Amino acid sequence: MNLNGIIVGAAVFLIIGICHPVVIKLEYYWGKKSWWLLALAGVICSVWSMFVESLIISTIIGAAAFSCFWGIHEVITQEKRVLRGWFPENPKRHEYYEQRRKEMK
């Protein structure tokens, strides 16, 4: 019986589950300008996955890399969700959000 697919699937499910709150926190504290952190993590994981000999581990690290790359899009979209009131805004960044709301009108 081959469990490789189940192992990779479970790991990817866990990675996506971890990335969702990470994106929310990144936008909350640093805004969409935090995209470069996700880009850096994605590049590091991409390179790392090429040097790992285990196919399963390499696949999981590669999935983490592309989850980080997808997170770049999500952190930008998260700001829009905050502006719509779907997620709480950081009170320390209230003036920034108000300026963005004025620009959207």
C-alpha positions, 0 to 999 in steps of 0.5 A: 500500500502506497501512502505517499499521496495521503501524506502529501495531501495531509501536509498540504492541507496543514500548510494551507490551514497555517497560511490562512491565519498567517496572511491575516496577521501579516495584513493586520500588523504590516499591511499589504506591504508585507508581501515581500516576506511571503515572496522571500519565504516562497523563494527559500522554500523553492530553492530548498525543495530542489536540494532535498533528496526525499521526494515526499519532503521535497514535494511538501516543501514545494507546496509550502513555497507555492502556498507562500506565493499564493499568500502574496495575492491573498495579503493584497486581497485581505486588505480589501476584505478589511476595507469592506469590514469583513475583518477587523482593522488594526486601530494603529493603522486606522488613518491608512484604512480611511485614506484607502476608503476615500480613494476607493469612492 
